[in-house]
């Protein structure tokens, strides 16, 4: 019996940018299907990829997406969202952006900045500005240019997490061994829950990741 062509592909992270362009990131069952978000922005993705590679950055796959580095330092990434093709800058807060095209990917983002593209015409219009940002990104990666960030107030530990630490000292030590960014990601996730029961559930779900030294989205 002939198999249905509409069946969803299994989750299987990609190993190359060419594979990413064909089947998407592979991190969800939509990979390789028409519903994959990557296929909505094929032309925009190719145009942005060409522009980024012109800057001399090295192309790799990291976190199942195209990542661009300079001497091993992360500078930018390409990705697909439902409503846009995105060029991200890891240290975008240190870049001068007189045209105001960079934006925070989320309300709690510190250093990362993104540009959302929805057409080839938009990419063409902003081509020179993107080139300048990529050049700045390389300068930041090499340590030639860096903007001092405003210190972020420390996040509060929810009582439910403090209780978990009291009950399990090894969990406390594992959390303390995480990088500050990973700790912050977990604390934001826990504190966003309004109900104590939800916070406890989130902590329980994240315990394995904390013990293995991973961040919330690793």
N, CA, C and O of each residue as an XYZ file, in Angstrom:
872
protein
N       0.855     -1.196      0.000
C       0.000      0.000      0.000
C       0.884      1.236      0.000
O       1.847      1.299      0.764
N       0.588      2.199     -0.819
C       1.389      3.408     -0.951
C       1.255      4.284      0.282
O       0.148      4.541      0.757
N       2.385      4.739      0.794
C       2.369      5.591      1.982
C       1.905      6.998      1.635
O       2.160      7.494      0.537
N       1.237      7.621      2.560
C       0.762      8.987      2.354
C       1.925      9.947      2.336
O       2.810      9.861      3.187
N       1.944     10.875      1.368
C       3.020     11.861      1.268
C       2.850     12.989      2.253
O       3.727     13.843      2.381
N       1.713     13.001      2.962
C       1.467     14.083      3.912
C       1.924     13.741      5.312
O       1.816     14.569      6.217
N       2.443     12.515      5.510
C       2.887     12.114      6.837
C       4.056     12.977      7.288
O       4.919     13.319      6.480
N       4.094     13.324      8.534
C       5.144     14.178      9.069
C       6.427     13.391      9.249
O       6.405     12.222      9.632
N       7.562     14.052      8.965
C       8.857     13.413      9.103
C       9.254     13.362     10.566
O       8.820     14.209     11.347
N      10.076     12.379     10.964
C      10.529     12.320     12.347
C      11.484     13.450     12.665
O      12.124     14.007     11.773
N      11.578     13.782     13.938
C      12.500     14.823     14.353
C      13.918     14.330     14.140
O      14.300     13.286     14.669
N      14.718     15.086     13.354
C      16.083     14.687     13.029
C      16.882     15.933     12.668
O      16.863     16.350     11.510
N      17.587     16.543     13.628
C      18.330     17.775     13.380
C      19.270     17.657     12.183
O      19.898     16.621     11.967
N      19.353     18.724     11.421
C      20.145     18.714     10.186
C      21.631     18.849     10.469
O      22.040     19.274     11.549
N      22.444     18.470      9.456
C      23.892     18.485      9.625
C      24.583     19.482      8.711
O      25.785     19.704      8.854
N      23.857     20.094      7.770
C      24.460     21.052      6.850
C      23.448     22.126      6.479
O      22.243     21.943      6.650
N      23.954     23.256      5.966
C      23.067     24.343      5.566
C      22.243     23.929      4.354
O      21.073     24.295      4.241
N      22.849     23.166      3.448
C      22.103     22.685      2.286
C      20.918     21.819      2.721
O      19.820     21.923      2.174
N      21.160     20.976      3.699
C      20.074     20.140      4.224
C      19.020     20.995      4.908
O      17.825     20.725      4.796
N      19.465     22.032      5.621
C      18.533     22.959      6.277
C      17.612     23.592      5.243
O      16.407     23.706      5.471
N      18.165     24.001      4.116
C      17.363     24.651      3.088
C      16.379     23.684      2.440
O      15.340     24.100      1.927
N      16.706     22.393      2.464
C      15.827     21.404      1.852
C      14.712     20.936      2.782
O      13.564     20.785      2.364
N      15.066     20.708      4.058
C      14.084     20.100      4.966
C      13.796     20.924      6.219
O      12.963     20.526      7.033
N      14.473     22.074      6.391
C      14.277     22.856      7.605
C      15.239     22.418      8.692
O      16.178     21.665      8.435
N      15.005     22.891      9.906
C      15.940     22.613     10.999
C      15.879     21.167     11.469
O      16.845     20.672     12.049
N      14.771     20.481     11.234
C      14.660     19.088     11.641
C      14.357     18.887     13.109
O      14.401     17.759     13.599
N      14.049     19.967     13.826
C      13.817     19.840     15.263
C      12.343     19.614     15.598
O      11.986     19.459     16.765
N      11.506     19.596     14.592
C      10.094     19.295     14.843
C       9.586     18.392     13.731
O      10.245     18.276     12.698
N       8.444     17.754     13.904
C       7.928     16.807     12.903
C       7.569     17.440     11.564
O       7.286     16.717     10.609
N       7.572     18.771     11.466
C       7.222     19.422     10.205
C       8.383     19.437      9.219
O       8.204     19.791      8.054
N       9.590     19.048      9.684
C      10.747     19.043      8.801
C      10.516     18.201      7.560
O      10.044     17.067      7.642
N      10.858     18.774      6.395
C      10.687     18.054      5.145
C       9.285     18.103      4.579
O       9.023     17.502      3.538
N       8.379     18.804      5.238
C       7.005     18.923      4.747
C       6.754     20.355      4.276
O       7.498     21.264      4.646
N       5.716     20.567      3.464
C       5.406     21.930      3.004
C       5.092     22.893      4.136
O       5.195     24.108      3.970
N       4.706     22.348      5.298
C       4.351     23.203      6.431
C       5.567     23.783      7.154
O       5.418     24.694      7.969
N       6.768     23.270      6.868
C       7.982     23.770      7.532
C       8.168     25.253      7.228
O       8.054     25.662      6.073
N       8.451     26.060      8.239
C       8.561     27.513      8.080
C       9.682     27.926      7.130
O       9.590     28.962      6.471
N      10.733     27.123      7.058
C      11.866     27.470      6.200
C      11.422     27.629      4.745
O      11.925     28.497      4.032
N      10.487     26.797      4.311
C      10.052     26.833      2.916
C       9.235     28.080      2.571
O       9.027     28.384      1.396
N       8.777     28.793      3.585
C       8.014     30.025      3.340
C       8.923     31.181      2.954
O       8.463     32.194      2.426
N      10.235     31.022      3.223
C      11.172     32.138      3.030
C      12.400     31.712      2.231
O      13.499     32.209      2.475
N      12.225     30.802      1.287
C      13.356     30.266      0.527
C      14.145     31.353     -0.183
O      15.372     31.385     -0.087
N      13.470     32.237     -0.889
C      14.170     33.276     -1.663
C      14.850     34.283     -0.736
O      15.981     34.701     -0.982
N      14.155     34.663      0.321
C      14.745     35.606      1.275
C      15.953     34.993      1.972
O      16.965     35.661      2.187
N      15.838     33.719      2.321
C      16.942     33.037      3.000
C      18.179     33.000      2.099
O      19.283     33.296      2.556
N      18.006     32.642      0.835
C      19.132     32.565     -0.093
C      19.793     33.928     -0.274
O      21.019     34.021     -0.334
N      18.990     34.979     -0.361
C      19.543     36.327     -0.531
C      20.331     36.757      0.699
O      21.411     37.334      0.576
N      19.796     36.480      1.880
C      20.498     36.836      3.112
C      21.765     36.005      3.286
O      22.795     36.520      3.721
N      21.689     34.745      2.953
C      22.863     33.870      3.065
C      24.002     34.392      2.200
O      25.148     34.454      2.645
N      23.683     34.767      0.961
C      24.697     35.314      0.055
C      25.313     36.589      0.626
O      26.522     36.800      0.540
N      24.471     37.429      1.205
C      24.945     38.690      1.779
C      25.861     38.440      2.965
O      26.895     39.095      3.103
N      25.492     37.504      3.815
C      26.317     37.205      4.993
C      27.655     36.608      4.585
O      28.691     36.975      5.138
N      27.644     35.698      3.629
C      28.886     35.047      3.209
C      29.843     36.036      2.545
O      31.057     35.835      2.577
N      29.310     37.099      1.947
C      30.163     38.127      1.352
C      31.069     38.783      2.389
O      32.131     39.308      2.054
N      30.644     38.751      3.645
C      31.400     39.419      4.705
C      32.632     38.634      5.139
O      33.457     39.146      5.895
N      32.764     37.401      4.669
C      33.914     36.595      5.027
C      33.714     35.723      6.247
O      34.664     35.097      6.717
N      32.498     35.667      6.772
C      32.221     34.817      7.922
C      32.205     33.341      7.523
O      31.937     33.001      6.371
N      32.489     32.487      8.475
C      32.480     31.046      8.252
C      31.100     30.489      8.553
O      30.516     30.793      9.593
N      30.581     29.681      7.652
C      29.233     29.120      7.793
C      29.281     27.758      8.469
O      30.053     26.887      8.066
N      28.465     27.574      9.486
C      28.379     26.314     10.216
C      26.917     26.032     10.550
O      26.039     26.865     10.324
N      26.678     24.851     11.086
C      25.366     24.527     11.647
C      25.524     24.451     13.157
O      26.315     23.659     13.667
N      24.770     25.278     13.867
C      24.736     25.228     15.327
C      23.286     25.364     15.757
O      22.530     26.144     15.178
N      22.902     24.607     16.771
C      21.525     24.629     17.244
C      20.554     24.353     16.093
O      19.443     24.881     16.053
N      21.001     23.517     15.168
C      20.195     23.087     14.013
C      19.818     24.234     13.087
O      18.776     24.182     12.433
N      20.652     25.272     13.021
C      20.387     26.408     12.151
C      21.713     26.969     11.624
O      22.757     26.741     12.234
N      21.687     27.695     10.507
C      22.908     28.279      9.959
C      23.479     29.343     10.896
O      22.802     30.305     11.257
N      24.730     29.147     11.275
C      25.415     30.066     12.186
C      26.678     30.561     11.500
O      27.340     29.802     10.793
N      27.016     31.824     11.702
C      28.153     32.442     11.025
C      29.143     32.952     12.063
O      28.798     33.726     12.956
N      30.385     32.495     11.919
C      31.406     32.759     12.930
C      32.627     33.443     12.334
O      32.850     33.423     11.124
N      33.420     34.056     13.231
C      34.693     34.645     12.831
C      35.744     34.189     13.834
O      35.669     34.521     15.017
N      36.717     33.432     13.359
C      37.744     32.858     14.227
C      37.127     32.109     15.414
O      37.612     32.196     16.542
N      36.055     31.379     15.135
C      35.423     30.584     16.173
C      34.425     31.316     17.040
O      33.767     30.699     17.878
N      34.298     32.620     16.857
C      33.349     33.405     17.658
C      32.041     33.571     16.902
O      32.042     33.925     15.723
N      30.919     33.315     17.579
C      29.608     33.474     16.955
C      29.323     34.940     16.656
O      29.492     35.799     17.521
N      28.891     35.222     15.429
C      28.553     36.591     15.032
C      27.070     36.705     14.699
O      26.389     37.592     15.214
N      26.563     35.819     13.843
C      25.166     35.937     13.430
C      24.578     34.572     13.106
O      25.294     33.578     12.992
N      23.263     34.547     12.962
C      22.542     33.321     12.593
C      21.413     33.675     11.642
O      20.933     34.809     11.625
N      20.998     32.708     10.858
C      19.813     32.834     10.026
C      18.755     31.864     10.540
O      19.068     30.762     10.990
N      17.520     32.287     10.468
C      16.444     31.423     10.925
C      15.127     31.800     10.283
O      14.996     32.863      9.677
N      14.161     30.924     10.419
C      12.839     31.152      9.848
C      11.785     31.125     10.937
O      11.736     30.204     11.752
N      10.947     32.144     10.941
C       9.792     32.189     11.818
C       8.539     32.098     10.964
O       8.616     32.096      9.735
N       7.413     32.024     11.602
C       6.165     31.926     10.857
C       5.911     33.180     10.039
O       5.366     33.116      8.937
N       6.318     34.344     10.598
C       5.997     35.603      9.937
C       7.192     36.326      9.337
O       7.041     37.444      8.844
N       8.395     35.711      9.365
C       9.559     36.410      8.841
C      10.766     35.492      8.737
O      10.842     34.458      9.401
N      11.706     35.892      7.892
C      13.035     35.297      7.854
C      13.914     36.215      8.698
O      13.850     37.436      8.551
N      14.728     35.649      9.574
C      15.408     36.451     10.584
C      16.928     36.334     10.486
O      17.474     35.237     10.365
N      17.595     37.477     10.539
C      19.045     37.537     10.691
C      19.324     38.019     12.100
O      18.939     39.127     12.471
N      20.001     37.180     12.894
C      20.269     37.497     14.294
C      21.731     37.866     14.492
O      22.613     37.345     13.810
N      21.977     38.769     15.435
C      23.332     39.146     15.834
C      23.496     38.806     17.303
O      22.749     39.297     18.149
N      24.482     37.960     17.607
C      24.679     37.504     18.977
C      24.959     38.668     19.923
O      24.470     38.682     21.053
N      25.745     39.647     19.466
C      26.094     40.787     20.317
C      25.595     42.082     19.682
O      26.316     43.075     19.582
N      24.348     42.032     19.263
C      23.751     43.169     18.575
C      23.660     44.435     19.399
O      23.634     45.535     18.847
N      23.611     44.293     20.726
C      23.526     45.484     21.586
C      24.777     46.336     21.491
O      24.746     47.515     21.844
N      25.884     45.761     21.020
C      27.143     46.503     20.892
C      27.293     47.148     19.520
O      28.304     47.799     19.255
N      26.302     46.979     18.640
C      26.391     47.526     17.292
C      25.704     48.879     17.192
O      24.657     49.104     17.799
N      26.303     49.773     16.420
C      25.666     51.059     16.143
C      24.612     50.845     15.069
O      24.883     50.251     14.026
N      23.421     51.331     15.332
C      22.284     51.067     14.453
C      21.501     52.352     14.221
O      20.388     52.491     14.727
N      22.069     53.309     13.454
C      21.411     54.609     13.264
C      20.071     54.514     12.543
O      19.226     55.395     12.699
N      19.864     53.457     11.755
C      18.599     53.325     11.032
C      17.520     52.642     11.863
O      16.351     52.628     11.476
N      17.909     52.076     13.005
C      16.929     51.455     13.888
C      16.324     50.179     13.363
O      15.159     49.894     13.639
N      17.095     49.388     12.599
C      16.523     48.159     12.043
C      16.698     46.954     12.973
O      16.066     45.917     12.769
N      17.551     47.086     13.989
C      17.727     45.995     14.944
C      16.655     46.054     16.022
O      16.247     47.139     16.438
N      16.200     44.898     16.473
C      15.224     44.846     17.557
C      15.549     43.693     18.489
O      16.242     42.750     18.109
N      15.050     43.773     19.696
C      15.242     42.681     20.645
C      14.386     41.490     20.229
O      13.222     41.663     19.867
N      14.949     40.280     20.278
C      14.120     39.112     19.947
C      13.060     38.825     20.998
O      12.063     38.164     20.709
N      13.266     39.316     22.217
C      12.307     39.134     23.298
C      12.490     40.226     24.336
O      13.532     40.880     24.349
N      11.519     40.445     25.200
C      11.586     41.529     26.183
C      12.732     41.381     27.173
O      13.178     42.376     27.745
N      13.214     40.172     27.388
C      14.293     39.953     28.353
C      15.658     39.764     27.699
O      16.626     39.412     28.373
N      15.739     39.996     26.400
C      17.009     39.845     25.693
C      17.969     40.962     26.091
O      17.572     42.123     26.190
N      19.225     40.609     26.316
C      20.232     41.591     26.682
C      21.113     41.956     25.493
O      21.114     43.107     25.057
N      21.852     41.001     24.968
C      22.820     41.298     23.926
C      22.302     41.014     22.520
O      22.628     41.748     21.587
N      21.514     39.980     22.353
C      21.063     39.581     21.018
C      20.127     40.614     20.404
O      19.318     41.233     21.095
N      20.257     40.785     19.087
C      19.357     41.644     18.317
C      19.058     40.956     16.995
O      19.866     40.162     16.514
N      17.912     41.251     16.404
C      17.512     40.595     15.157
C      16.976     41.620     14.166
O      16.554     42.716     14.534
N      17.007     41.222     12.890
C      16.318     41.963     11.826
C      15.348     40.983     11.188
O      15.741     39.881     10.805
N      14.102     41.370     11.071
C      13.078     40.506     10.481
C      12.819     40.966      9.043
O      12.537     42.138      8.796
N      12.919     40.027      8.105
C      12.712     40.325      6.690
C      11.503     39.554      6.177
O      11.298     38.386      6.507
N      10.707     40.242      5.358
C       9.516     39.600      4.801
C       9.457     39.689      3.279
O       8.462     39.291      2.673
N      10.524     40.214      2.652
C      10.532     40.306      1.194
C      11.946     40.528      0.676
O      12.817     41.013      1.398
N      12.162     40.165     -0.591
C      13.442     40.423     -1.247
C      13.661     41.928     -1.372
O      14.785     42.410     -1.239
N      12.594     42.657     -1.626
C      12.708     44.108     -1.763
C      13.257     44.741     -0.487
O      14.068     45.666     -0.550
N      12.821     44.250      0.663
C      13.304     44.773      1.934
C      14.789     44.476      2.112
O      15.542     45.324      2.591
N      15.209     43.274      1.727
C      16.622     42.904      1.829
C      17.460     43.796      0.920
O      18.528     44.263      1.315
N      16.976     44.030     -0.290
C      17.694     44.897     -1.233
C      17.828     46.308     -0.690
O      18.884     46.931     -0.801
N      16.754     46.805     -0.103
C      16.762     48.164      0.443
C      17.748     48.304      1.604
O      18.398     49.341      1.744
N      17.859     47.281      2.426
C      18.693     47.360      3.624
C      20.068     46.715      3.448
O      20.810     46.572      4.420
N      20.407     46.331      2.240
C      21.640     45.585      1.983
C      22.872     46.278      2.568
O      23.666     45.643      3.262
N      23.037     47.568      2.293
C      24.226     48.283      2.775
C      24.249     48.371      4.296
O      25.314     48.271      4.906
N      23.090     48.557      4.908
C      23.019     48.631      6.366
C      23.395     47.283      6.990
O      24.085     47.229      8.008
N      22.931     46.204      6.366
C      23.267     44.875      6.872
C      24.762     44.624      6.758
O      25.370     44.065      7.671
N      25.360     45.034      5.644
C      26.806     44.884      5.472
C      27.559     45.600      6.596
O      28.516     45.065      7.156
N      27.116     46.811      6.915
C      27.778     47.579      7.978
C      27.636     46.875      9.330
O      28.580     46.845     10.120
N      26.472     46.318      9.589
C      26.258     45.615     10.855
C      27.119     44.362     10.940
O      27.647     44.047     12.006
N      27.266     43.645      9.831
C      28.116     42.459      9.817
C      29.574     42.829     10.066
O      30.284     42.130     10.787
N      30.014     43.932      9.466
C      31.387     44.402      9.688
C      31.595     44.752     11.157
O      32.625     44.420     11.744
N      30.608     45.425     11.744
C      30.680     45.741     13.167
C      30.673     44.467     14.021
O      31.388     44.369     15.018
N      29.850     43.495     13.608
C      29.778     42.240     14.350
C      31.116     41.530     14.400
O      31.479     40.942     15.419
N      31.852     41.586     13.294
C      33.189     40.987     13.258
C      34.126     41.740     14.194
O      34.933     41.128     14.894
N      34.018     43.075     14.207
C      34.863     43.883     15.091
C      34.582     43.553     16.554
O      35.504     43.499     17.368
N      33.320     43.335     16.886
C      32.973     42.968     18.260
C      33.537     41.594     18.596
O      34.049     41.376     19.693
N      33.438     40.667     17.640
C      33.932     39.306     17.868
C      35.443     39.281     18.087
O      35.952     38.432     18.819
N      36.158     40.206     17.455
C      37.609     40.247     17.610
C      38.042     41.095     18.804
O      39.234     41.216     19.085
N      37.066     41.683     19.507
C      37.387     42.480     20.685
C      37.742     43.917     20.377
O      38.132     44.658     21.279
N      37.617     44.336     19.112
C      37.966     45.703     18.739
C      36.898     46.709     19.165
O      37.174     47.896     19.337
N      35.698     46.219     19.327
C      34.586     47.131     19.627
C      33.576     46.428     20.505
O      33.092     45.348     20.165
N      33.261     47.026     21.613
C      32.261     46.437     22.502
C      31.644     47.541     23.359
O      32.353     48.370     23.929
N      30.341     47.539     23.438
C      29.619     48.519     24.228
C      29.331     47.961     25.612
O      28.894     46.819     25.752
N      29.580     48.777     26.637
C      29.277     48.327     28.003
C      27.767     48.261     28.187
O      27.059     49.235     27.928
N      27.282     47.121     28.631
C      25.847     46.944     28.835
C      25.428     47.414     30.222
O      26.177     47.295     31.192
N      24.236     47.940     30.288
C      23.699     48.343     31.577
C      23.475     47.102     32.438
O      22.810     46.164     31.997
N      24.015     47.078     33.653
C      23.840     45.886     34.501
C      22.370     45.548     34.700
O      21.539     46.427     34.927
N      22.071     44.276     34.611
C      20.699     43.814     34.805
C      20.483     43.435     36.266
O      21.279     42.684     36.830
N      19.427     43.938     36.883
C      19.164     43.562     38.284
C      19.046     42.053     38.415
O      18.452     41.407     37.551
N      19.593     41.482     39.467
C      19.512     40.026     39.644
C      18.064     39.574     39.786
O      17.237     40.268     40.377
N      17.776     38.417     39.243
C      16.428     37.865     39.337
C      16.224     37.163     40.673
O      17.153     36.590     41.241
N      15.003     37.219     41.156
C      14.684     36.557     42.413
C      14.492     35.062     42.196
O      13.969     34.628     41.170
N      14.923     34.291     43.178
C      14.690     32.859     43.157
C      13.291     32.598     43.714
O      12.993     33.006     44.837
N      12.432     31.926     42.951
C      11.098     31.635     43.491
C      11.225     30.704     44.700
O      12.141     29.885     44.773
N      10.301     30.841     45.633
C      10.335     30.042     46.851
C      10.324     28.550     46.532
O      10.951     27.759     47.236
N       9.620     28.168     45.482
C       9.539     26.758     45.110
C      10.914     26.205     44.721
O      11.222     25.046     44.999
N      11.739     27.040     44.075
C      13.080     26.597     43.705
C      13.975     26.532     44.941
O      14.784     25.614     45.081
N      13.829     27.502     45.828
C      14.592     27.491     47.076
C      14.278     26.237     47.886
O      15.173     25.627     48.471
N      13.001     25.856     47.916
C      12.608     24.631     48.622
C      13.236     23.404     47.970
O      13.697     22.493     48.659
N      13.252     23.385     46.646
C      13.844     22.254     45.929
C      15.333     22.140     46.253
O      15.864     21.037     46.389
N      15.999     23.287     46.375
C      17.417     23.286     46.729
C      17.632     22.771     48.153
O      18.594     22.053     48.426
N      16.715     23.151     49.065
C      16.842     22.671     50.445
C      16.671     21.162     50.528
O      17.317     20.498     51.339
N      15.800     20.629     49.685
C      15.541     19.196     49.691
C      16.609     18.401     48.936
O      16.790     17.206     49.170
N      17.306     19.075     48.038
C      18.273     18.363     47.186
C      19.484     19.265     46.942
O      19.476     20.096     46.034
N      20.514     19.092     47.753
C      21.699     19.942     47.654
C      22.430     19.739     46.328
O      23.075     20.662     45.831
N      22.333     18.538     45.752
C      23.011     18.297     44.479
C      22.380     19.116     43.356
O      23.074     19.543     42.433
N      21.071     19.335     43.433
C      20.393     20.173     42.442
C      20.857     21.617     42.581
O      21.079     22.300     41.581
N      21.002     22.077     43.799
C      21.480     23.434     44.056
C      22.878     23.629     43.463
O      23.149     24.640     42.815
N      23.756     22.657     43.691
C      25.116     22.761     43.181
C      25.129     22.722     41.653
O      25.918     23.424     41.020
N      24.264     21.911     41.069
C      24.186     21.837     39.606
C      23.717     23.163     39.024
O      24.220     23.603     37.990
N      22.748     23.804     39.688
C      22.255     25.096     39.212
C      23.351     26.156     39.325
O      23.534     26.962     38.412
N      24.070     26.156     40.428
C      25.134     27.135     40.634
C      26.276     26.954     39.648
O      27.026     27.894     39.383
N      26.414     25.743     39.100
C      27.478     25.474     38.139
C      27.122     25.929     36.719
O      27.986     25.967     35.842
N      25.851     26.272     36.495
C      25.421     26.750     35.184
C      26.000     28.129     34.900
O      26.346     28.866     35.823
N      26.105     28.472     33.626
C      26.530     29.817     33.254
C      25.464     30.822     33.707
O      24.298     30.453     33.842
N      25.840     32.069     33.940
C      24.849     33.077     34.356
C      23.676     33.186     33.387
O      22.536     33.380     33.808
N      23.959     33.059     32.076
C      22.877     33.152     31.096
C      21.886     32.013     31.223
O      20.679     32.216     31.089
N      22.389     30.811     31.480
C      21.495     29.666     31.638
C      20.695     29.776     32.930
O      19.509     29.448     32.959
N      21.344     30.239     33.998
C      20.609     30.454     35.244
C      19.484     31.460     35.032
O      18.362     31.258     35.495
N      19.793     32.537     34.334
C      18.796     33.579     34.096
C      17.629     33.044     33.273
O      16.473     33.379     33.530
N      17.944     32.206     32.277
C      16.886     31.639     31.455
C      15.919     30.799     32.274
O      14.704     30.894     32.100
N      16.456     29.979     33.163
C      15.591     29.155     34.022
C      14.774     30.027     34.978
O      13.576     29.804     35.151
N      15.415     31.012     35.594
C      14.700     31.846     36.562
C      13.571     32.628     35.894
O      12.491     32.778     36.465
N      13.826     33.124     34.684
C      12.761     33.812     33.955
C      11.602     32.856     33.693
O      10.436     33.209     33.872
N      11.935     31.663     33.274
C      10.908     30.652     32.971
C      10.091     30.317     34.216
O       8.865     30.228     34.145
N      10.751     30.132     35.340
C      10.034     29.787     36.578
C       9.188     30.956     37.078
O       8.038     30.776     37.479
N       9.773     32.163     37.050
C       9.077     33.327     37.607
C       7.898     33.788     36.766
O       7.014     34.486     37.264
N       7.878     33.401     35.490
C       6.766     33.807     34.631
C       5.470     33.081     34.975
O       4.386     33.527     34.601
N       5.582     31.971     35.683
C       4.384     31.227     36.088
C       3.708     31.924     37.272
O       4.364     32.226     38.269
N       2.423     32.177     37.168
C       1.708     32.908     38.214
C       1.303     32.012     39.384
O       1.190     32.480     40.517
N       1.087     30.739     39.112
C       0.631     29.822     40.150
C       1.804     29.009     40.710
O       2.701     28.600     39.973
N       1.777     28.784     42.031
C       2.827     28.008     42.675
C       2.915     26.602     42.099
O       4.010     26.072     41.912
N       1.774     26.002     41.821
C       1.757     24.648     41.267
C       2.444     24.605     39.905
O       3.148     23.648     39.583
N       2.232     25.644     39.117
C       2.866     25.705     37.797
C       4.371     25.868     37.933
O       5.138     25.264     37.184
N       4.794     26.695     38.900
C       6.233     26.870     39.113
C       6.873     25.544     39.524
O       7.948     25.191     39.040
N       6.206     24.815     40.420
C       6.740     23.519     40.849
C       6.834     22.549     39.664
O       7.808     21.808     39.535
N       5.826     22.563     38.815
C       5.820     21.668     37.657
C       6.958     22.015     36.697
O       7.610     21.129     36.145
N       7.182     23.301     36.509
C       8.263     23.720     35.612
C       9.628     23.334     36.176
O      10.509     22.886     35.441
N       9.793     23.509     37.469
C      11.061     23.146     38.117
C      11.314     21.643     37.978
O      12.423     21.218     37.654
N      10.277     20.848     38.227
C      10.414     19.399     38.117
C      10.774     18.985     36.692
O      11.591     18.088     36.486
N      10.162     19.640     35.718
C      10.411     19.307     34.320
C      11.827     19.678     33.886
O      12.401     19.031     33.010
N      12.391     20.725     34.503
C      13.716     21.219     34.110
C      14.862     20.610     34.914
O      16.031     20.868     34.625
N      14.531     19.807     35.915
C      15.563     19.265     36.795
C      16.632     18.484     36.033
O      17.822     18.648     36.300
N      16.224     17.645     35.096
C      17.188     16.831     34.344
C      18.136     17.718     33.539
O      19.336     17.455     33.472
N      17.591     18.762     32.935
C      18.424     19.675     32.163
C      19.425     20.403     33.025
O      20.580     20.571     32.636
N      18.989     20.837     34.198
C      19.879     21.525     35.130
C      21.020     20.603     35.554
O      22.182     21.009     35.586
N      20.678     19.372     35.875
C      21.697     18.414     36.322
C      22.720     18.114     35.218
O      23.888     17.850     35.502
N      22.274     18.158     33.971
C      23.180     17.845     32.865
C      23.945     19.065     32.373
O      24.732     18.969     31.431
N      23.715     20.220     33.013
C      24.447     21.427     32.656
C      23.912     22.148     31.435
O      24.591     22.994     30.854
N      22.692     21.808     31.049
C      22.104     22.427     29.854
C      21.237     23.624     30.216
O      20.739     23.737     31.336
N      21.069     24.517     29.240
C      20.172     25.645     29.408
C      18.753     25.248     29.066
O      18.501     24.121     28.640
N      17.835     26.163     29.251
C      16.413     25.881     29.020
C      16.138     25.444     27.597
O      15.299     24.572     27.372
N      16.833     26.037     26.621
C      16.549     25.746     25.212
C      17.655     24.940     24.538
O      17.669     24.828     23.312
N      18.574     24.380     25.305
C      19.654     23.572     24.712
C      19.119     22.222     24.238
O      19.878     21.408     23.713
